[in-house]
Every structure is written in structure tokens, then in C-alpha cells.
Amino acid sequence: MRLQPEDILMIRQMTRDVIGFDAPVRLFGSRLNDEGRGGDVDLFLELSTPPDNPVLLAATLAGKISRRMHGRKVDVLIAAPGLMNFPIHDIARQEGVIL
């Protein structure tokens, strides 16, 4: 996994700050490959209740984390009851690593 321990702690804290409670955050995608270089940070949140505005929630969290990571591109994917499920959600569940 190509994230520093302090980045992992920051991501978990930012997630708590934005969504208001602890939720598991999974890292998936290219950052799991220790041999790779660069790449964005792909995060997956699976919530037990649907957020009021999932797009705004994802954008807010991605922006806050990106700023703390000096502009690194961050993508946040959210799954919750009532939201559409796409194949990328299944990939994130299967391959993602909880931070």
C-alpha cells in the first residue's frame, strides 16, 4: 500500500469529521500496488444509512483530503442503502483494504 501512516490517520480523521461518525474507509485501486508509482487515491465508504446528498459528501471529503495531500487527486466512492450499485462498488468491496 502506497500511503504513509500519517496519511492513513489523516484520511480516517477527515472521514470522521465530514460524515460525523466512524465508518470503515477502504483504499482500492492503483495505490494498493507497492510496485507502482503515482496515481490517485481511491477511497470507498460503505454507509449503513443513506446520506442526504451523497455527491456533495463525496466531493467534500475528496476535496479536504486532497488539500491535505498537497493536491493529490482523491476519488471517493460511496455505497449506502437506496443508492445505485455499480461494478466498481463490487471491485472496491472485494479488493479494497480497510485503512
Protein Blocks (a to p, Z undefined) as FASTA:
>chain_A
ZZdfklmmmmmmmmmmmnopacddddehjllpmkbgejidddddddfbdcfblmlmmmmm
mmmmmmmnnopacddddddehiacdfklmmmmmmpccZZ
